[in-house]
Amino acid sequence: MQSYNFYMAFFSKPRTPNSNQPEDEREMGFLDHLEELRWHVIRAGIAIVLFAILGLVFQQEIFEHIIFAPKHDDFITYRIFCAISEATCFSPPELPLITRELGEQFFTGITVSLYMGFIASFPYVFYEFWKFIKPGLYETERKVAGGLVFVTSFLFTAGVLFGYYIIAPFAITWLGSYTVGADAVNSPTLSSYVNFLTMFTIPTGLAFELPIVVYFLTKLGIVGPNIMKKYRRHAFLIIFIVAAIITPPDALTQVLIGIPVYILYEISILIAARVVKQKEENT
């Protein structure tokens, strides 16, 4: 019933711009909503492309100071851990990057620019998404979720930075140092290095959106605080299994990503409880 009420409130929101009726009497049909969604997606796509073009313009600087930085021993993460003590000090091995295919550098550069465009434009992309779903919320819900764009952008950025400065250095060091024998030398391709670096950053940024996902699922009545508390142990196990899958088989790296995500899970329980309480007050 809660899910039904949400959908009914959303799809009956009066916002048809072409009607001569007063604004509070206008209603949008299903196709009108699809048309509006299409323009939100187009604007979000344009923002990604514009930032991607900017990334192409500064491509060499991005590769030198961002993409290749974690493979050098003067990267800030290595310097901080080495400054703490000798026991925590570590540094990456020599990893000469090679290209095996003609055009690999070109296509990798395009791919990185698109990734950078998505990361840089994420606040605006979510803003467009928020503008689309906002009319379906009650006035009290809009006030509560007023800072949703900022919180979502902050969590995504925090996740990307966490993956870049924490997970990536450990993963690169472990994977780059691992060997099955003296005859096997680690000389990764440029595309494989970029793919792994991407895997350690963007998915982590999306994983940090767990509280936002729980917020909307609770609004739809799909999950609730009681269910999340009941399956807390299962969630803990699943989180660390996923962390083991997306990270190298290194316990420290798994803990580094598993603990923050589980903390976000506990925060999500509080968010779900607050949403349920607000629903009860509105009924």
N, C-alpha and C positions, 0 to 999 in steps of 0.2 A: 504493500500500500504506500509506503514511503517513497519507493522508487517510482510508482505510478504518479504520485502527486508531483514529484520533481519534474518528470517528463511533461506532464500536463501543464505545469507552470511555465516550463521553458517554451513549448511549442505553441502556447497561446499568448505569448508576449506580444503586445500591440506595438508594432514598429514598422508597418508597411509604409514606405516613403511616398509611394505614388498615389495614395488615396487622398481624396479631398475631405475626408472626415477628420475630426479632431484627433490629435495623436493618441489620446487615451482610449479611442474607440477603434483604432486600426488594429487589424490582426494579420499576422503573416501565416501563409500556408506552408506546407512541407517543402514545396519547390522553391518558395521564397527564401526559406532558411538555407536550402542547399545553395542557392545563388549567393546569399550573403556569405556562407562558409567558403565558397569558391573565391570570393574577393579577399577574404582574410588570408586564405592559403596563398593566393597570388602575391599579396603584399609581403607576407612572411618570406616567400621564395625570392622576391626581389631584394629584400634586405640581405638574405644569405648570399645572393649572387654579387651584390655590391661590395660586401665585405670580402668575398672571395677574390674579386678583381683587385681590391686593395692588397690582399695577400699576395697576388701575383706580382704586383708592382714592387713589393718589398720582399720578394721571394728569397733572395740570397741572405738578407738579414734575418729572416724568420728561421731559415735552416741553420745558419751559423750560430745564432744566439738562443734559439729555442729548441729546435729539433735535435741538433747534434750536441747540445750542452750536456745532457745527462751521461754521455759516453766519455766525457773528459774528467780527469781527477780533480780539476779546480771547480767543479760544480758545487754550488753552495751546500747541498746536502752532505756530500763527502767531507767538506771542510768543517761543517758543524759537528758531525759525528766524530771526526778525528780530533777536534778541539776538546771534546768531552773527556775522552780517555783513549789509551791505546787499545783497550779491549773492544771498544765500539768502532774503532777506525776501520774503514774499508774503502776500496777504490775500484773502479772498473778496469778490466783488462784492455789491452789494445784490441780494438775492433775495427779493422779496415773494412769499409763498406764498398762493395763491388756492384756493378750492374752487368747483368748477363744478356739483356735484350736491348736492341736498338730502340730508343724512345722511352726506356724505363724511367730515366730521370725526368723526362718531360711529363709523362703521365703521373708519376709520383708527385711532381710539383703541383699539378692540377688537383690531385686528390688532397694533398695537404692544404691547399688554398681553400678548397670546399670545406674541409674540416674546420679550419680556422674561421671561415665565414660563418659556419654554424655556431661555433662557440662564441664568437664575438657578437652575433646577432641574436643569441638565445633570449636575452631579456625582451627584445622587441617581438620575437616569434611567439613567446608565451603571452605577451601583451595582446597580440592579435587573437590568440586562443581565448584569453580572458574576456576580451571585448565580445566574442561570439557567445560565450556561455553566461555572461553577466546578466543579460535581460531575463534569463530564466530563474534568477534568484529573487527571494523576497528582499525587501528593503533592509531588514535587520541582518540578513545573511550578507548583503553587500557591504554593510558597515563592518561586520566582523572580518570579512575577507578583503578589506580595503588594501592591506599591505601584501596581498598574495603575490603580486608580480615581483615585488622586491624580495620577499622571502624565497620564492622559487628560484629567482636569478641568483640569489646569494648561495643557496644550497647547491645549485648546479656548479657555480664557480668554485665553491669550496671543495666539491668533489673532484673537479678537474685538477685543481691545484694540489689536492692531497695525492691524487694518482700520479701527478707529474713529479712532485718533489719527494714523495715518500715511496710509493710502490715502484715507480719506474727505476730509480737508482738501484734498489735492492734486486729487482728482477733482471735488469741489464747486467749487473755484476754477477749474479748467480748463473744465468743462462750463458753469459759470455765466458765464464770461467769453467763451466762444465765441459768435460771431455770424456770420450769413451776410449781414448788411446792416443799415443804420441803421433800417430799418422793422421789423426783427424784435427784439423785446424779450423777454428771458428773465424770464418770470413763471410758474415751475413750479407745478403743482398740489401740494397737500399730500400726496396719495397718491403722486405720482411721486417727490417728494423722499424720502418714507419708504421707498419701494421701492428707490431707489438706495442709500440709507444702509444698508438691510438687506443688499443685494447686496454691499456692501463689508465687511460685518462677519461675519455668520453663515457664509457660504460660506468665508471666510478661516479662521474658527475650525475648520471641518470639514476644510479643506485641511491645517491644522497637525496633524491626526490621522494623517498619513501613516505615521509610525513604528508606531503602534498597528495600523493596517491591515496593514502589512507583517508585523508580528509574528504576527498570526492567519493570514495567508495562508501564511507560512512554516510555521506549525504544521500547516496542512492539506496541506503539500507542494505548493502551487500555484506559489509563487515561491521563490527561493533567492538567496543572495549572488552566485553565479556568473552567474546570468541578469541580475541587476540591474547587475552590473559590465559585462557584455557590451553591454547596451543603455543604458549611462550617457549616451552622446551623444544617443541618441534621446530619453531622458527629459528631458535638458536642453532640447532643442528643443521638446518637447511642453509642458513647464512654462511656457516663455516664450510659446508660442503661446496657451495657455490664459490666461496673465496678460494678454496683449494683448486677448483677447476680453472678459474680465470687468472690465477697467479701461478708462479713457478712452485714446484714441490719444496718450498722452503717454509718452515713453521713460522718464522718471524714475519715473513711477508703476509702469510695467511692471517695471522693475528692482527697485523697492522690494518688490514682492510675489514676483518670480521668484527672487531670490537667497535669501531665507529658506526658500522651499519647496525649492529645490535643495539647500540645506544639510541640510534635514530628509531629503531623499532619500539623501544620503551617510550620515547617521546611521542611516537605515533599513537600509542595507547592513550596517553593523556589527551591528545588532540581528538581522538575518537570519542572519549568520554565527554569532552566539552561540546562536541557537535551534538551528541545524543541529548545532553542537558538542554541545549538551546532549542532542539526540536520539541522537547517536552514542555518548555516554557511557552513556545509559540502555539501549542495545541490546547 
